[in-house]
């Protein structure tokens, strides 16, 4: 199994967690999409989440080069979005990546996304396939534990660490009004 497997499974696991968050709590993502003037932002947020889930699972299970390329493209797009949000004239209180309203875009988040895009890009020329794992059951369990730990720490670094650092430095998080985006399609409004 490639040395890329562990880190690649971590970033793909983060993609899976982000997709699940968008499906179960799409409002923060919809708010960010509304700022971008994406039509039907609530539906778009859910569809984006479903696409992330399908892509993450397919890439891990299949390991096909084309799927790692799509993971790389997705993370490159997320990098651009976070960088745009950091530079936007209108404050973006949450990038919406993890279904939380208080997850502001940060340079660290952009760096994580760029590194994830690079890792997935490396897997295009050297595909990481789950079926290529040739370790013992204990090594497999250890890999799963390490990947789950990596996913958890990565998500925490993008969701809770910014708030913790603001508390430590005595700075309040930016006061950005947030609102719940509701599905208005039933009322005939898009």
Buried (B, 14 or more C-beta within 10 A) or exposed (E): BBEBBBBBBBBBBBBBBBBBBBBEBBBBBBBBBBBEEBEBBBBBBBBBBBBBBEBBBBBBEBBBBEBBBBBBBBBBEBBBBBBBBBEEEEEBBBBBBBBBBBBBBBEBBBEBBBBBBBBBBBBBEEBBBEEEEEEEEEEEEEBEEEBEEBBBEBBEBBBEBBBEEBEEEEEEEEEBEEEEBEBEEEEEEE
